[in-house]
């Protein structure tokens, strides 16, 4: 579970991007939708602990994200849209570090390298990789361990179809195991079948739709409208 309690955030003391967000998210596939610039990625970064709120509190499974960081983050995985990795570390170095932080055997890192076809480039530094390879490296880090709260920003972008299918299978496996998966994506169709909730940001406020239409065509249309900034009436 992820809980936002009156969370506000702005960049460099500008106008608030998010204003007194109060939001409780439970297990299931949550689509975070809305027009570009509305605050989707910012909300995801706050949930991941990448950005710190100006005010308010964020809890992961009941643990304050900034007061009890180890407990809050141990079951949290985050995939950013931009693969920002330290430029002089090798992929192998990065995955070994992730294994140690998550108390997983180093073999898990080697398995992730194999899965994403990065075993031949494991000793290359990040700056030697293509953008697609960097993105696969970030996702390889997400694959290590068994997180219960998974935050994904454009998870299918820049990946070939085979890898996309494997990632979708991985996401659906975690959903069946009871995980919370929040996804920002312009490609809604791959996630429609499993979507159970959606959140959008309107004028700095979070709007949470806890139930979606059962009919898949209606659900796709519903989510597509929200992605365009058309907010359905909430009773």
Secondary structure, DSSP 8 states (H G I E B T S, - for coil): -EEEEEEEE-STT-S-SEEEEEEEE-SEEEEEE-STTSSHHHHHHHHHTSS--SEEEEEETTEETTTSHHHHHTTEEEE-SS----TTSBHHHHHHHHHHHTT--HHHHHHHHHHTT-GGGTTSBGGGS-HHHHHHHHHHHHHSS--SEEEEESTTTT--HHHHHHHHHHHHHHHHTT-EEEEE-S--GGGGGGEEEEEEEETTEEEEE----SSHHHHHHHHHHHHTT------
